Amino acid sequence: MEIKKHIGIYGVCFEQNKLLCIKKNSGPYRGRFDLPGGSPKKDEGLTETLKREILEETGYYLSAYINSRVYDAFVKERESNYIVHHIMIIYDIDRNITIQQRELSKFVDNELNDSEAEVWVDLEEINLENSSPLILKIKKELLGEISLDTDVYNDWITK
């Protein structure tokens, strides 16, 4: 079976037991909570990607980021004939980000914006049915269940 690599850079902001998430409107995590972030463009560095993606998906201008780490997961969608090896580069982002909220555009730089909206989700509400593998990994981390082991989802159901 073919394995496709996907690398994404994401921001984690956790405050008062709520996690900053986006609601996905496309892809294998459609209809689920996901972290704000995404893939780098050509010749774009990690933190440049982080800043751009946070702005595109939440409308926040990011001013601070710390504590980088890497997680990964293998995700096999139920109807697909390939597996995605999702490599997640994570940064903590400060709640003191410069907030200049704007209405999210459906298109960003002529590309489809895969974020419906920014939402703050209570940690107890996060589960396998409503969240992406990234969110599930971060929930474990926030609960002190840190594991660097690769997560495997062999029968991922896309909504």
Secondary structure, DSSP 8 states (H G I E B T S, - for coil): -EEEEEEEEEEE-EETTEEEEEEE-SSTTTTSEE-SEE---TT--HHHHHHHHHHHHH-EE---EEEEEEEEEEEEETT-SEEEEEEEEEEEE-TT-EE------SEETTEE--EEEEEEEEGGG--TTTB-HHHHHHHHHHTT----S-EEEEEE---
